[in-house]
Amino acid sequence: MGTQEHNSVHPSRPLAGLLGLVGLCVFASGCPGTLEDPDRFKPVATSCALQIDVETDLFAARCGTTNCHVAGPSASAGLDLASANPMVRLKDLPELSCTQRPLVSSTNPRASVLLDRLKGTPSCGARMPLTGDPFTQQEIDCVEVWINQTLTGTNSSALEAAR
């Protein structure tokens, strides 16, 4: 009598293979959806290519004009961007129309409402400035650099104004 071949398969092998296949499909499908804030993955601006003074060339000249963010009681939204050292009026001040996010966040500068409002499609409120040309990406980068340097004490013009 010859040897009989045994062709049975262990019962746990098909189940393990099926589970492995399901796991691979789940892993390969990724995570559908969108990012809430894709800008947080963009590199942080580290220099102002325009070599301008943000406080005078942008804020005072383009934001602190008549009927906008001027000095005094007629400032739009009560925000003066025309007077010297605007950071003292921006830092950690909640912007009520943007779910209490600060105009300039000292803990997360990139989440500042100020930067958000300068972009073409802000997540809350209207793009600024309301009238005139929008800020260019280079100008927005300069504002971001100004925020970071002013918060860390490396902005020489802001340091001079504070003295």
C-alpha positions in Angstrom: 0.0 0.0 0.0 1.5 3.4 -0.9 1.5 6.6 1.1 -1.5 8.8 0.9 -1.0 12.5 0.3 -2.8 14.7 2.8 -4.2 17.8 1.0 -6.0 19.5 3.8 -5.2 23.1 4.6 -5.0 24.3 8.2 -8.3 26.1 8.9 -6.6 29.3 10.3 -4.5 29.9 7.1 -7.4 31.2 4.9 -8.6 33.5 7.7 -5.2 34.9 8.3 -4.8 35.5 4.6 -8.1 37.2 4.4 -7.4 39.4 7.4 -4.0 40.4 5.9 -5.6 41.3 2.6 -8.3 43.4 4.4 -5.5 45.1 6.4 -3.5 45.9 3.3 -6.6 47.4 1.5 -7.3 49.6 4.5 -3.7 50.8 4.7 -3.5 51.4 0.9 -6.7 53.3 0.8 -5.3 56.1 2.9 -7.3 58.7 4.8 -9.8 60.5 2.6 -10.6 64.1 3.5 -9.1 67.5 3.4 -6.7 69.5 5.6 -8.3 72.2 7.7 -5.3 74.5 7.4 -3.0 73.5 4.5 -1.0 76.7 5.0 0.5 75.3 8.1 2.6 73.0 6.0 4.0 75.8 3.9 7.5 77.0 4.9 7.6 79.9 7.3 8.8 83.1 5.6 12.2 84.0 7.0 13.0 87.2 5.2 11.3 90.1 3.5 12.4 90.2 -0.1 10.9 93.6 -0.6 13.2 95.3 2.0 10.3 97.5 3.3 9.2 98.6 6.8 6.0 96.8 7.4 4.7 99.3 10.0 5.1 102.4 7.8 5.1 101.1 4.2 2.2 98.6 4.6 0.2 99.3 7.8 0.3 103.1 7.9 0.3 103.6 4.1 -2.2 101.0 3.1 -4.3 100.2 6.2 -4.1 103.4 8.3 -5.7 105.5 5.6 -8.9 107.6 5.8 -12.0 105.6 7.0 -9.9 102.6 7.8 -7.5 101.7 10.6 -6.5 105.3 11.5 -5.3 106.7 14.8 -8.1 107.8 17.1 -11.7 107.0 17.8 -12.7 106.7 14.2 -10.5 103.7 13.6 -12.3 100.9 11.8 -13.1 98.1 14.3 -11.3 100.2 16.9 -8.0 99.1 15.4 -5.2 101.7 14.9 -2.6 100.5 12.4 -1.3 104.0 11.6 0.4 104.8 14.9 3.9 103.6 15.8 4.3 100.1 17.4 1.1 98.4 16.2 2.1 95.1 17.8 1.0 96.4 21.2 -2.5 96.7 19.7 -2.4 93.4 17.9 -0.8 90.9 20.1 -3.2 88.4 21.6 -6.2 90.7 21.0 -9.2 88.5 20.2 -10.9 89.2 16.9 -14.6 88.7 17.8 -15.8 87.8 14.3 -13.2 85.0 14.0 -14.3 82.8 16.9 -12.1 84.8 19.3 -8.9 84.0 17.5 -6.2 86.6 18.2 -5.3 89.3 15.6 -1.7 88.2 16.2 -1.1 85.0 18.2 2.0 85.0 20.4 1.8 81.2 20.7 1.1 80.4 17.0 1.9 83.4 14.8 0.8 81.5 11.6 -2.7 81.2 13.0 -3.0 85.0 13.4 -6.2 86.5 12.1 -4.1 89.4 10.6 -2.3 87.0 8.2 -5.5 85.2 7.4 -7.3 88.4 6.5 -4.5 89.5 4.2 -4.9 86.3 2.1 -7.3 86.1 -0.9 -9.8 83.8 0.8 -9.7 84.3 4.6 -11.3 81.6 6.8 -13.3 84.2 8.5 -14.2 87.8 7.9 -13.4 89.9 4.8 -10.1 90.1 3.0 -8.1 93.2 3.9 -7.6 95.8 2.8 -11.3 96.2 1.8 -10.4 98.8 -0.8 -7.5 99.0 -3.1 -5.2 96.2 -4.3 -4.8 93.1 -2.1 -1.4 92.5 -0.5 0.9 90.4 -2.7 2.3 87.2 -1.5 5.7 88.9 -1.0 4.0 91.6 1.2 2.2 88.9 3.2 5.5 87.2 3.7 7.0 90.5 5.0 4.1 90.8 7.4 4.7 87.2 8.6 8.4 88.0 9.1 7.5 91.2 10.9 5.2 89.3 13.3 7.8 86.6 14.0 10.7 89.1 14.5 8.6 91.5 16.6 7.4 88.7 18.9 10.9 87.3 19.3 12.5 90.7 19.8 14.6 90.5 16.6 12.9 93.3 14.7 15.1 96.4 14.9 12.5 98.9 13.8 10.0 97.6 16.4 12.7 97.6 19.1 13.6 101.2 18.3 9.9 102.2 18.5 9.5 100.5 21.9 12.5 102.4 23.4 
